[in-house]
Amino acid sequence: MKTFPLTIAMLLAAGATAFAAPPVKEVESAKGKVLAAENGMTLYTYKDDHGGVSSCYDKCAANWPPFLAEASAKAEGAYTLVERKDGKKQWAKDGMPLYFFVKDKKMGDITGDGVKGEWDVAKP
């Protein structure tokens, strides 16, 4: 009978994780604070995305990997989820899908900011 409270505690902890805030944080960069994933890598928005829909696929997504969400993720505040063509969920902020840039190598890198006049660092 001692396992019953432990089982309840485990279920409560698992439920709390499903409703946790989006996995983002602020990091310092050469342009001030930027939005980053939990791993510290900078997030970007793409000017060709409109209406909460990602338009970055194939070669674009190879260079700008989408910031994917767990299947159990829940939208919260300014952070929403958009569904990609393959059915995966992608995090968005203020309706703009979020991406990484393959040339960023360490926390605070912002090498993708301004690329082709289409990519911007995501601001907190």
Backbone bond lengths (Angstrom), bond angles and torsions (degrees), N, CA, C in turn:
res aa  C-N    CA-C-N  psi(-1)  N-CA   C-N-CA  omega(-1)  CA-C   N-CA-C  phi
1 M - - - 1.450 - - 1.523 111.83 -
2 K 1.304 118.58 -16.52 1.459 120.90 -179.62 1.528 112.12 -68.71
3 T 1.314 118.33 -19.68 1.456 120.17 -178.70 1.526 112.19 -76.81
4 F 1.312 118.43 -18.49 1.461 121.08 -178.04 1.526 112.96 -59.11
5 P 1.352 120.74 -52.00 1.465 119.31 178.38 1.533 112.69 -61.76
6 L 1.317 116.90 -35.77 1.454 120.21 178.90 1.527 110.65 -64.42
7 T 1.330 116.94 -41.88 1.457 121.30 178.74 1.519 110.83 -62.06
8 I 1.318 117.44 -42.71 1.467 121.18 178.58 1.525 109.74 -63.37
9 A 1.312 117.50 -43.50 1.466 121.05 179.80 1.529 110.71 -61.80
10 M 1.335 116.84 -39.82 1.457 120.13 179.11 1.525 110.87 -66.00
11 L 1.322 117.61 -41.32 1.465 120.94 178.65 1.525 111.15 -65.25
12 L 1.319 117.34 -40.38 1.456 120.36 178.22 1.522 110.98 -64.54
13 A 1.316 116.92 -40.57 1.464 120.13 179.02 1.526 110.60 -65.39
14 A 1.317 117.47 -40.96 1.467 120.83 178.92 1.516 110.33 -64.89
15 G 1.315 118.00 -39.63 1.458 121.79 178.14 1.510 111.55 -65.82
16 A 1.313 117.30 -38.22 1.462 120.75 179.64 1.524 110.59 -64.99
17 T 1.316 117.43 -35.69 1.456 120.86 179.04 1.526 110.57 -65.03
18 A 1.319 118.02 -39.36 1.456 121.11 -178.29 1.526 112.01 -64.36
19 F 1.325 117.00 -26.14 1.455 120.42 -178.03 1.519 111.93 -106.80
20 A 1.334 117.33 14.93 1.460 121.24 -178.91 1.525 110.24 -67.33
21 A 1.318 115.11 159.49 1.461 121.47 178.62 1.525 109.90 -61.68
22 P 1.325 117.85 158.04 1.462 119.80 177.09 1.531 110.63 -54.86
23 P 1.325 117.31 143.59 1.472 121.18 -174.73 1.531 112.84 -77.70
24 V 1.330 116.07 66.34 1.464 121.27 -179.35 1.517 110.01 -128.12
25 K 1.340 114.67 161.37 1.457 120.79 175.41 1.518 108.36 -153.29
26 E 1.305 116.30 172.13 1.458 121.95 176.40 1.522 108.70 -99.19
27 V 1.335 116.66 139.08 1.460 121.38 174.59 1.524 108.34 -131.60
28 E 1.312 115.43 154.92 1.465 121.16 178.05 1.527 109.33 -81.39
29 S 1.326 115.57 141.50 1.455 121.62 175.74 1.527 108.08 -138.61
30 A 1.318 116.93 179.60 1.456 121.53 177.28 1.529 111.48 -63.38
31 K 1.325 117.31 -18.13 1.467 122.06 179.49 1.528 111.92 -110.50
32 G 1.318 116.27 24.52 1.461 120.43 -179.91 1.520 111.32 90.83
33 K 1.325 116.14 -160.19 1.465 120.83 -177.54 1.524 110.88 -72.13
34 V 1.333 114.44 135.29 1.457 121.76 176.36 1.525 108.24 -130.07
35 L 1.301 115.31 162.67 1.449 121.62 178.91 1.521 109.09 -84.53
36 A 1.321 115.98 136.88 1.461 121.20 -179.90 1.521 109.74 -139.06
37 A 1.314 115.23 160.03 1.458 120.91 173.40 1.525 108.42 -74.28
38 E 1.315 116.81 172.68 1.465 120.54 179.22 1.523 112.41 -56.28
39 N 1.339 116.90 -28.38 1.466 120.57 -179.98 1.528 112.19 -77.14
40 G 1.341 117.79 -0.83 1.451 122.32 177.35 1.517 115.06 88.30
41 M 1.315 117.31 -2.45 1.461 120.50 -178.55 1.528 110.83 -82.14
42 T 1.322 115.10 134.50 1.457 123.31 -176.29 1.520 111.66 -60.46
43 L 1.330 114.47 143.82 1.462 121.99 176.45 1.525 109.54 -107.89
44 Y 1.327 114.83 149.85 1.463 122.19 -176.08 1.523 110.78 -130.48
45 T 1.345 114.61 159.78 1.460 121.55 170.80 1.524 108.37 -117.98
46 Y 1.331 114.88 155.36 1.466 122.84 -175.81 1.522 108.74 -116.57
47 K 1.329 116.96 123.77 1.462 121.32 -175.04 1.525 113.47 -64.64
48 D 1.334 118.71 -19.71 1.464 120.96 178.38 1.528 112.87 -80.76
49 D 1.320 118.14 -8.11 1.463 121.35 175.99 1.527 108.88 -80.52
50 H 1.330 115.70 134.39 1.467 120.52 179.55 1.520 109.68 -141.67
51 G 1.316 115.49 148.84 1.456 121.02 174.52 1.510 114.91 61.52
52 G 1.336 117.17 32.23 1.459 119.97 178.23 1.520 113.29 69.51
53 V 1.329 117.29 25.19 1.460 121.89 -179.78 1.524 109.39 -121.60
54 S 1.329 116.62 133.23 1.460 121.31 177.38 1.521 109.86 -80.29
55 S 1.329 115.75 135.37 1.464 120.53 174.58 1.527 110.93 -114.95
56 C 1.334 116.84 13.90 1.466 121.98 -177.72 1.534 109.54 -105.34
57 Y 1.342 114.78 105.10 1.461 122.00 -179.59 1.525 109.35 -136.09
58 D 1.314 115.64 172.30 1.465 123.11 175.17 1.531 111.61 54.83
59 K 1.352 118.03 -122.26 1.465 120.62 -176.90 1.524 111.04 -61.16
60 C 1.322 116.78 -38.44 1.471 120.68 177.91 1.530 109.71 -57.99
61 A 1.321 117.41 -49.03 1.469 121.42 -177.92 1.522 112.29 -68.78
62 A 1.327 117.58 -22.34 1.466 119.92 175.67 1.527 109.83 -69.23
63 N 1.329 117.01 -36.01 1.462 121.76 178.68 1.524 112.79 -88.28
64 W 1.300 115.98 -27.53 1.469 123.08 -177.40 1.529 108.45 -127.20
65 P 1.328 118.00 73.77 1.470 120.33 -177.67 1.526 111.46 -58.63
66 P 1.322 116.47 133.82 1.468 119.27 178.16 1.527 111.00 -66.81
67 F 1.322 115.55 148.41 1.462 122.29 175.90 1.519 106.41 -84.18
68 L 1.331 115.30 91.30 1.462 121.60 -174.33 1.522 111.93 -77.74
69 A 1.317 114.09 150.22 1.460 122.19 179.14 1.520 109.68 -109.10
70 E 1.308 115.34 153.98 1.458 120.79 173.27 1.533 108.37 -64.69
71 A 1.308 116.95 153.29 1.468 120.97 -179.62 1.526 111.75 -59.17
72 S 1.339 117.15 -29.38 1.471 121.19 -177.63 1.533 112.87 -89.58
73 A 1.330 118.21 1.51 1.466 121.64 -176.54 1.527 110.73 -62.31
74 K 1.308 115.66 148.26 1.464 122.24 179.36 1.522 109.44 -124.52
75 A 1.320 116.19 138.79 1.458 121.32 177.18 1.518 109.43 -64.64
76 E 1.353 115.60 148.61 1.459 119.95 179.80 1.522 109.67 -152.27
77 G 1.323 116.98 121.89 1.457 121.32 177.11 1.513 112.07 60.45
78 A 1.331 116.41 -127.52 1.464 121.90 -178.89 1.527 111.97 -73.34
79 Y 1.333 117.03 -10.87 1.463 121.20 -176.94 1.515 110.18 -96.24
80 T 1.330 115.31 122.45 1.452 121.87 179.74 1.525 108.79 -123.63
81 L 1.300 115.15 177.05 1.459 121.30 178.50 1.520 108.90 -121.10
82 V 1.311 116.53 135.27 1.455 120.95 174.53 1.518 107.70 -114.62
83 E 1.316 115.67 147.25 1.459 119.33 179.73 1.530 109.17 -95.43
84 R 1.328 115.06 128.75 1.463 121.15 178.67 1.530 109.30 -84.89
85 K 1.319 116.80 166.35 1.468 122.17 -178.20 1.520 112.54 -56.38
86 D 1.348 116.56 -30.71 1.466 120.24 -179.32 1.526 112.69 -85.96
87 G 1.340 116.67 4.08 1.454 121.39 178.46 1.515 114.59 90.15
88 K 1.334 117.77 -8.59 1.464 120.68 178.04 1.524 109.67 -72.71
89 K 1.323 114.72 155.23 1.460 120.98 177.93 1.521 109.85 -97.46
90 Q 1.332 115.10 141.26 1.458 121.69 179.30 1.521 108.09 -126.18
91 W 1.337 116.30 137.38 1.454 120.84 177.14 1.526 110.04 -69.52
92 A 1.319 115.67 145.44 1.460 122.81 174.55 1.519 107.87 -136.57
93 K 1.326 116.20 152.13 1.468 121.41 174.51 1.521 106.86 -122.93
94 D 1.308 115.05 128.84 1.460 121.02 -177.95 1.529 111.08 51.83
95 G 1.327 116.64 37.85 1.458 122.38 177.11 1.519 115.26 82.44
96 M 1.337 117.63 -2.11 1.464 121.38 -178.80 1.532 110.12 -103.26
97 P 1.347 117.43 116.38 1.466 119.86 178.03 1.534 111.05 -55.40
98 L 1.323 115.53 147.27 1.463 122.47 -176.50 1.526 111.02 -107.90
99 Y 1.336 114.91 143.54 1.455 122.69 -176.53 1.528 110.85 -137.48
100 F 1.338 115.23 160.27 1.458 123.44 168.99 1.528 107.24 -99.19
101 F 1.344 118.13 170.81 1.462 122.54 172.98 1.519 107.90 -124.23
102 V 1.337 116.96 130.59 1.465 120.51 -173.89 1.522 113.83 -64.25
103 K 1.326 118.34 -21.57 1.468 119.83 -178.65 1.526 113.07 -85.03
104 D 1.328 117.83 -8.96 1.469 120.24 173.30 1.521 107.58 -74.77
105 K 1.325 116.13 129.27 1.466 120.09 -176.21 1.520 114.24 -113.05
106 K 1.345 116.88 -23.74 1.467 118.85 -178.00 1.531 109.91 -142.90
107 M 1.318 114.86 164.98 1.452 121.54 179.92 1.528 109.82 -54.39
108 G 1.322 116.12 132.67 1.455 121.55 178.61 1.519 114.41 91.58
109 D 1.345 118.06 -10.97 1.463 119.91 175.02 1.522 109.08 -63.07
110 I 1.324 116.17 139.21 1.472 121.43 178.47 1.527 109.71 -135.07
111 T 1.335 116.33 40.24 1.461 120.51 -175.33 1.526 112.81 -65.93
112 G 1.317 117.48 -16.82 1.461 120.01 -179.85 1.515 114.16 -88.37
113 D 1.325 117.57 -9.23 1.461 119.87 -176.74 1.527 110.97 -64.68
114 G 1.321 116.40 122.11 1.454 122.33 177.32 1.522 115.32 85.04
115 V 1.330 119.23 2.06 1.462 121.08 -179.21 1.532 109.68 -56.45
116 K 1.322 115.43 126.42 1.465 124.17 179.73 1.531 113.35 53.47
117 G 1.326 116.69 17.36 1.456 120.27 -178.42 1.520 113.44 68.27
118 E 1.345 116.68 13.32 1.453 121.65 -174.48 1.519 114.67 -115.96
119 W 1.330 117.19 -15.42 1.457 121.12 -174.00 1.525 109.99 -117.92
120 D 1.330 115.82 135.96 1.460 121.97 179.53 1.523 110.10 -132.11
121 V 1.347 115.78 145.04 1.458 118.12 172.43 1.524 107.75 -62.76
122 A 1.303 115.56 145.24 1.465 120.48 175.21 1.528 107.60 -82.42
123 K 1.304 115.65 130.09 1.464 121.30 -178.92 1.514 109.80 -99.34
124 P 1.332 116.22 145.12 1.475 119.92 178.54 1.520 111.29 -65.31
